[in-house]
Amino acid sequence: MQLNVGDIVEGKVTGLTNFGAFVKVTSGEVGMVHISEVASSYVKDIKEHLAEGQDVKVKVLSINEAGKISMSIKQAEPKPAEPREKKEFRSFDKGADKRPAGNKPRRGNNPPVWQGNRQEDKPQSFEDMMAKFKQTSDERQAGMKKPAESRRSGGGGRRGGNNNNYNW
């Protein structure tokens, strides 16, 4: 039987080294499993995970021109199916009403979220959240640009303008 990259086959550990294990597969070919491919957790001592003569299931990772076969034990194991939780997107101001009343409002033209700015407590779609974020971001940007423009138009300062106290 010819081995191909991606095949998952049965084998037997024939030797252990500090950097990995040699595995002889049922077709008679010998390949090496690097220590990083032995288990999904960190492997400090390979002898804690494998023993000579142990039957293992390996996945063929690569076969180079010289015929050396690279294998993996951890990739041959089926991945456990993790139950995926359905996440609900909530507004960024969830729980904002729990803030102390003495907090100072934020800078800018927008009132802080904890002063009656809350929307419904129902989950929002991603598109709705993005539209709201874009709108508030644009409003904040517009509020920041006005004061910055008026500060720059003064003309005074250290150099030039109407401040004659400096001799540059």
PyMOL commands that set and color helices and strands:
alter all, ss='L'
color gray80, all
select helices_A, chain A and resi 35-37+46-48+96-98+126-152
alter helices_A, ss='H'
color red, helices_A
select strands_A, chain A and resi 8-16+20-25+30-34+55-63+69-72
alter strands_A, ss='S'
color yellow, strands_A
deselect
rebuild
show_as cartoon
